[in-house]
Amino acid sequence: MSDQNTTASSSVDPAYALTRRNGFILAAANAFIGACAPISISLGGIVGDYLLDEDKSLATAPVTGFNVGVALGALPAAWLMRLVGRRYGFMSGALFSGLGGLVAATALFQSNFWLFAFGLLIVGIGGAFVQQYRFAAADNAPVGLKAQAISWVLIGGIFAAIIGPQTVIFTRDFFEPVLFAGAYAALIGLSLIGFAILSFLRVHENTVLLEHEVEEPARPLMEIITQQRFLTALACGVTSFALMSFMMTGAPLAMIGCGFSTDIATLGIQWHVLAMFGPSFFTGKLIARFGRETIVATGLSLLIACAFVASLGIELWNFWFALVLLGVGWNFGFIGATAMVTSTYRSSEKNKVQGVHDVILFGTVAFSSLMSGQVLNAFGWDGINMIMWPIALVCLGILGLQVMSDRKNRVSAA
C-alpha cells in the first residue's frame, strides 16, 4: 500500500503541482484584495455624485482616479517585483489598497471630493499589483498550462464579486450619518486578509521553460512591442477592458437615474462581476480547444450584443442582462488577449513588457471611465451604448488581419 502511494505521489508533475498551488493562493488573494475594485467602482460614481453640488459630469472622476492609479502603478509594481520578488511585491501592493481605503473613508468624513478621488487612486495603485497576478501565474506555468493558470487566478474574482458588493451593503451605513465611509474603511480589513494569504506564495522568478527550451537574451523593448502579434493582443485587451469599464462605470448612475435604488444598482454590478470571472472555470480549456483568437473574437462579439440589449430599453432586465453579457465578453476578450501577450516575450523580457502593457491598458481604461461620466451627462445611456459596438467591430477587424497573417506564415513555413 505504501509503495502504491509513493508511486502515485511521484507521478504528480511538479510543474503542474506548483502551478495549481500558486493559482489557488493568487485566486484566494484576488478574492479579497480584488474585492476592492468592485467596491470602488460600484460606489465611486455614486459617491462622486453625492459629494458634488453642481457639475455632475465629474461624478465618475473618482472611478477614473482608481483606473489612473492602476495605470500609474503598473511600471513601479513591475520594478518592485523585479527588485524584491513577486511575493513581497504583492504583499506591498495589498498595503496600498488598505491605505487607499483609509484615505477614501477619511475624505468622506470631510466631504472632500478630490481627496476621495485621491484615495481611490491609491487603491488603484494596489490594484496594479493585483493585475500582475495573472502574469505571475502564467510565467510559472508550463507553456500548455499558461491559459489555464490565468483562468485559475481569475476564478478568485467570482468571490470578489460576492465579497465586494455584500461588503458595501453591510458596511456602507456603519458610520452613519457619514454615508459609504464604512464600505471604504472595510478595504483595510480585506487588504490585510489578502496580505496574510500572499505570505504563503512561492514562485520562481524566472518563467518556467520546457526541457527543450533555452533562455535567450532580452531584446530591445521597441522590437518586442512593435510585433504585429503584440499590437493585436494589446488592441484586443485594451478594447475589451476599456469598453467594459466605460459601460460598467456609467451603469450604476444610469440605473439610479431611471429610478432604481442604490442597492439594486450595486447588485447589478455584482451580477456583472460574477459574469466577468465565472467563465474562468472553463475559459482556459476553451482557449486550449479553440485557440486564443477564436475566444477573443467571441468576447468582442458579446460586447456588441451587450450594447444591443442595453439599447432595447431601460427596464431592470435590460441593465442586468447587458451587464452580464458585458462581463462574459470581458472575460473571453481579456483572458484570450492576455494569453496572446504571454506568447510575445521571453522570460528575460517579462517585467518590462508586462509593465508597459499594463500602463497602456489601464491608461486607456482610466480615460474610458472618465468619458463614461461625460457621455452619460451629455447624451444619456443611449450615448454610451452607441459608442460600444463600432469600437468592438474595428478590433474584430484587427484580429482578423492577425489570423490571416498567422495562416500566411504557417503556409510559408510549410
N, C-alpha and C positions, 0 to 999 in steps of 0.2 A: 504493500500500500504506500509505504514511504517512497519507494522507487518510482511509483506512478506519479506521485505528487511532484517529485523532483523533476521528472521528465516534462510534466505539464508546465511547471514553473519556468523551466529553461527554454520551453518552446515559445514563450511570450517574447515578441520582438521588443527589445529595449527602447528603440526609437519610437515605436508606437506607444509604449507604456509612458514614456516621458511626455510625448505629445498630448496624450489623454490627461495625464496628471496636471500639466501646466494649463491645458484647456479648461479643466474643471476649476482650478484656482482662479484663473483670469475671468472665467464666467461668473464665479461667486463674487469677486471684487466688482465686476461690472454690474451685478445685480444691485449693489448698494451705492457705490460711487456713481455708477451710471444713472441712478435714480435722480441725481442732482439735475440732470438735463431736463427730463420731463417736468420737474418741479419749476425750474427756472423758465422754461418755455411756455408751459401752460398758464403760469401766473404772470410772467413778465409783462405781457401786453396789457393784461387786466389791471395789474398794479400801476403800470405806467399811466394808463387812462385815469385811474383813481387819483394819482398824485398830481396830474396836470390840471390846471384850471382852464386854459384857453386852447392852445394849439394841440389838438388831439392827434394830429398827423405824426407826432413824435412818440406816440404811445408805445410803439414797438421798439424804440431805441434801446431799452434795457435788454431785450432779446438780441438785438444787434450787438450790444456790449458783450453778451455771452459768446456769440459767434466770433467777434473780433478777438476775444480772449483765447479762443481755441486756435485761431489763425496766428496770433502773436506768440502763443506758447509752443507752437509746433517745432520750430527750429531750436529754441532753448531746451525743450524736452528731449529732442534727439541728441543734442550736445551733452546734456547732463547724463543721459543714459550711456552715452559713449564713455563718459568720464568715470562714473561710479557703478555702471551696470544697470540692468533693467529692473532688478528687484528694488534697489534703493531709489532708483529714479521714479518708479511707480509709487513707492511709498511717499516720496516727496510730493508727487502730484496729488495724492489724497489729502495732504495737509493744505494745499492751495484751495481745494474745493471747500474744506471746512472753514478756512479763513474767509473765503468769499461769502459763505453763508452768514458768518458773523457780521461782516460789513453790511450786507444787504439788510439784515434784521435791524442793525443799528440805524440805517438810513430810514427805515420805516418808522422807527420811534421818533425820528427827527423830521419826518415828512419831506425828505430831501431826495428829489427825483434823480439828480445826477450822481449823488453818492450811491443810490440804489443801482443805477446803471453801472457804476464802477465796481460795486460788489459783484454783480453778475459777470463783469469782465474777469474778475479774479476766479470766479467759479469756472468760467470758460478756460482759463489757463490750466486749471486742474483737469478740465475735460480734454485738453490736448494730450495729456498723458493717457487718458482712457482710450483715446483714438489709436494710440500706439499698441494697445493690447493685441489687436488683430495682426499687426506686423510681427510682434514678438512670438505669437503662436505659430504663424506661418514660417518664420525664419528658423524655428526649432523643430519643424516637421519635415519628414522626407518629402520629396517632390510630389509623389502621388497622394499625399495627405494634406497638402497646403490648404486647399479649398475647404476640406473637412475641418481642419484646425480653426480656420477663420469662423466657420459656422458654429463650432462648439463655443467659442468665446462669445459670439453674439447671442447665443441662447440665454446668456445672463441678462440680456436686455428684456426678455419676457418677464422676468421677475422684477426688473427695474420698472417696467410698465405698470406693474401692480403696486410695487412699493412706493413709487413716486406720487401718483395721484391719490392713493389712500393716505399717504403722509399729509398731503395737502388738506384732505377732508377732515382728518382727525386733529391736526395741529394749527390750522390757519387762525382759529379764534383763541388760541392758548393765551395770548397776551391782550385779549380784548380790553379796551376798545381799539387797540392798535391792530388793525386787520392784517392778516397774512404774515405778521412777524414770526409767529410760531413755526410756520412752514419753512422759512429760511433759516431759523435757528436749528431746525431739525437736520439741516445739511451737515452740521458739525458732528452729530451722532452717526449719521450714515457714513461720513468720511472716515471716522475713527474705526468703525467696524471694517470698512474696506482696507484701511491701513493694517489692521491686525491680520486679515486674510492674506494680503500680499507678502507678509513676512515669511510665508511658507513657500513662496515661489522659488523654483530652481530652474534656471535657464542657462543654456550655452550662449556665450556672447558672440559666437560665430554661427552662421547659417549651417544647418545640417546638410551634409553632402552625401550623395550616393557613393558607393565604393569606387566606381569608375571615374568619378568627377575629381578634378584637380582645381584647387583655388587659384584664380587668376588675379593679376594686379588690377587695381582700380583704374577706371577710365576717367577722363575729364567729365565734369558734370554736364556740360553742354552736349557732349556726344551722347550721353545717356538720355537726356530729356528731350532731345530732338529726334529720337527714333519715332517712326510712324506709330509703332505699337504702343509706346509710352503715351504719345499725344492722344491716341484714340482712347486708351484706358482712362487717361486724365479727363478728357472731354465727357466720357460716359459717367465717370464717378462724380464729376462736378455737376453735371446736368441732373443726375438722379438726386444728389443731396441738396442742391440749391433749389430745385423745384419743390422737393419735399418740404424744405424749410420755409419757402415762400408761401405755400398754401397752409402749412401747419401753424405758422405764426399768425396769419390772419384769421384762421378758422374760429378760435375762441371769441375774438372780438365780433366777428360776423354773427356767430350764434347768439351772443348776448344782445347784439343789435336787433336780432329777429325775435327777441322776447324770451329766449331760453335762459335758465338760471346759470350761475357760476358753476354749481355742482354738475349740471348737465354738460356744460362746456368742458369741464375737467374730465368727466367720464368719457367724452368724445375723444379727447387726447389719449386717454388710457387705452381705448379700443384701437386707436391709431398706432400707439407704441407697441401694443401686443401684436398688431399686424406687421409692424416693422421687424420684429425679432422672432415671432412664432415660426415662420417658414425656415428659420435657421436649422431646425431639426433635420431638414432634408435638402436644403439648398446646395450644400456641398456635394451630396450624392447626385443631384440633378446636373450640376456642373460637370461632374465626372462622366456622366452618361451622355449628355447632350452638348457639352462644350461651353466654355465661358461666354463666347459671343452670342450663342442662342439664348442663354439665360439673361444676359444684359438686354438683348432685344425684347425679350418678354417683359422685363421690368419697365422699359421705356414705353412699351405699348400699354401697360397697366396705368402708367401716369397719364397717358392720353385718355384712357377710359375713365379715370378718376375725374378729370376736368369735365368730361361729358356728363357724368352722373351729377356732379355739383351744379352744372348749368341747367339741369332739369327743373329745379325748384328749391325752395328754402324750408322744406319740411325737415323734421329731425332725421328721417331715414336718408335724405339726400346728403346731409352733413356727415352722418356717421358712416354710411356706406362709402362715400367718397374718401373719407379719411382712412378707412380700411384698405381700399384699393391703393391709396397713396402709400400706405405702409408696406404692403406687399411689393409694390412696384419699386420702392426704395431698396428693399431687401435684395431682390433679384439684381437690380441695376448696380447697387453699391458693392455687394459681395463679389459679383462677377467681375466688375471693374477692378476691385482690389486684387483679385486673383490674377488678372491680366497684368497689373503693375508689378507683382512679385516675380513675373517671368521676364522682366526687362532689365534687372540689375543683378550684379554679383554680390557675394557676401561682403566683400571689402567696400562695396558702394552703398550698402543698405541705409546707413544713418543719414547721409546727406540727401539721398534720393527720397527717402520717406519724409524727411523734414520739409524739403522743398515742395513735394507733392501735397502735403497737408497745409502748408502756408497758402498755396494757390487755391486748394479746395475750400478751406474754411474762410479765406478772404472773400471768395465769391459767395459763400453761404451767408457771411455777415452782410454783404451788400444786398442779397436777396431778402433777408429778414427785415432790413431797414426799408426796402422798397415795398415790402408787403403792406406796411402801415400807410405808406404814401399812396399806393394804388388803391387800397381799400377806402381811404379817406376821400380820394378824388373820383374813383369810378365804381366803388362798391364791390360786392362779392363777385359780380359778373366780370368785372375787370380782371380780377385775379384768375378766374377760370379761363378767360380768353388768352392770357399770356402763356398758359401751361403748354398747350398742345403744339404750337409752331416750333418752340424750342426743342421739345422732345422729338419732333419729326426731323429736324435738322441733325440732331445727334444720331438718330437711326440711320440717316444717310451716311454720316461719317463712319459709323460702324460697318455699314455695308461695303464701303470702299476698303476697309481693313480686311474684311472677309475675302473680297476679290483679290486683294494683294497677296494674302496668305496662300490662296489657291494657286495663283500665278507662280509664287516662289516654290511651292511644292512640285508643280509641273516642271519647272526649270531644273530643280534639284534631281528629279527623276530622269 
